[in-house]
Amino acid sequence: MMDPIGIKAGTVGDRRLVRVDAARATQAPEPVKAQAQPAAGATQLSSEMAAKPPVDADRVARIKKAIADGKFPTVPATIADRLLALKMEWNPNDKA
């Protein structure tokens, strides 16, 4: 059996007051140096991607046709899981 989440009855740990030393002076952070320019390949790639539409229209058309023909594999459990994840704004790939 699992313990419930929340306030648990029991004893409180040590509550003695402890003296804390004054904060020590810190050094000022070093100024940030100029950022390096992005590589030429990255600039080219980003400009190529910006020129394309964000949606692959051909793939969308193929999926629509497969659904209309009844050939698109649907798994109700997967669809339900994804809808719940979307509703809860949960990302299974997020490693936070």
Sequence and secondary structure as in RCSB ss.txt:
>XXXX:A:sequence
MMDPIGIKAGTVGDRRLVRVDAARATQAPEPVKAQAQPAAGATQLSSEMAAKPPVDADRVARIKKAIADGKFPTV
PATIADRLLALKMEWNPNDKA
>XXXX:A:secstr
    SS   S                             HHHHHHHHHHHHS SS HHHHHHHHHHHHHT S   
HHHHHHHHHHHHTT  TT   
